[in-house]
Amino acid sequence: MPLHFTQQEFAERQAATLSLMQAQGLDGLLMFRQESMYYLTGYDTFGYVFFQCLVLRADGRMVLLTRAPDARAARYTSNIEDIRIWVDAPEAEPAFELKAIVRELGLGGRRLGIEWDAYGLTAQNGRRVAAALEGFCRLEDASLLVTRQRVVKRPAEIAYVRKAAELADAALAEGLKLARPGAFEGDILAALQGAVFKGDGDYSGNEFIIASGPGAHLGRYTSGRRHVAAGEQLTIEFAGVYRHYHSCLMRVITIGKANARQIEIHRRAMDAMAAATAALRPGDPVGNVFNAYIANIERAGFLENNLNACGYSLGTTFSPNWMDWPMLYRDNPVIAEPGMVFFMFIPITDKGVTAVPGETFLVTETGCERLGKAAITFDTESQGGA
């Protein structure tokens, strides 16, 4: 069984979840987030694209309802002992099989939390669950119950985040070796991803982003590769991933020697990153980070075409994305705590020139720590940067 944490670690996480359930008056929790299942049990699968639910009763008993292939995955990767299988068939109704489990656990008429906000629960399946349990028990939205617990990383998790940061640095080094005039984006992308895999890393929660020339400003993965030319900008945004824990980096790189305008935009972005980094402090609202970023670039005269968020939490996340709760947007009141991990990116676009340095930070007892060790490079000829 390839559990990536000790049984004691899982026991402590489960105890904390049960305590939160008790505080909220919940007799049980219906989990549809794969992140919650992985966090509490080690269960590792992409089978959440089908109907599955992990039921946690207030006394700690757990029952997983899933399909046969994922039952095998659960037995191999997790400490879940009670696994039930629903069978694919034209008349299959797994929501009613879930109801039978809830009844068996004595939770009829009880107050149950449910993760409505989950990629593992489509709107169609959510409607089926609501219909199956209507009048049988009381459902309360508990989408953030485990998520709020996950956002503050425990020491064993921080070790994995640090390893992910090492993999991200290794990937960046390999990618920069190829970022030259005439280079094929596909080769750079392969170098980034290959370095992560060679370091015993994982696939990331969403695709690595690479784009150049006219697409360098997109900030999204799109299909189709091109060759980069001298003077163009190349955007890469990717993650080192270890045991599903992410540490992201983002760079906008000038192919060849940067011109004066590119250097100036990069310098302004680094100034804004310094201001935003100083604002990421324990006890303060995370919205202060965005407020500091936007105030800095406003003073510099760069407001047009900039975004309304400058980062988000990172952790152990599954497809379709690596973004976690909460985001760094204006006046977000969530309070930063030691152990939180954030990916912070600083976008500035002006007259076709873009800079978006992006780094992963760990909130500490006194401020925050940049986890990546690589220089924030923007010029592939001089390897400049701060």
Disulfide bonds with the S-S distance in Angstrom:
none
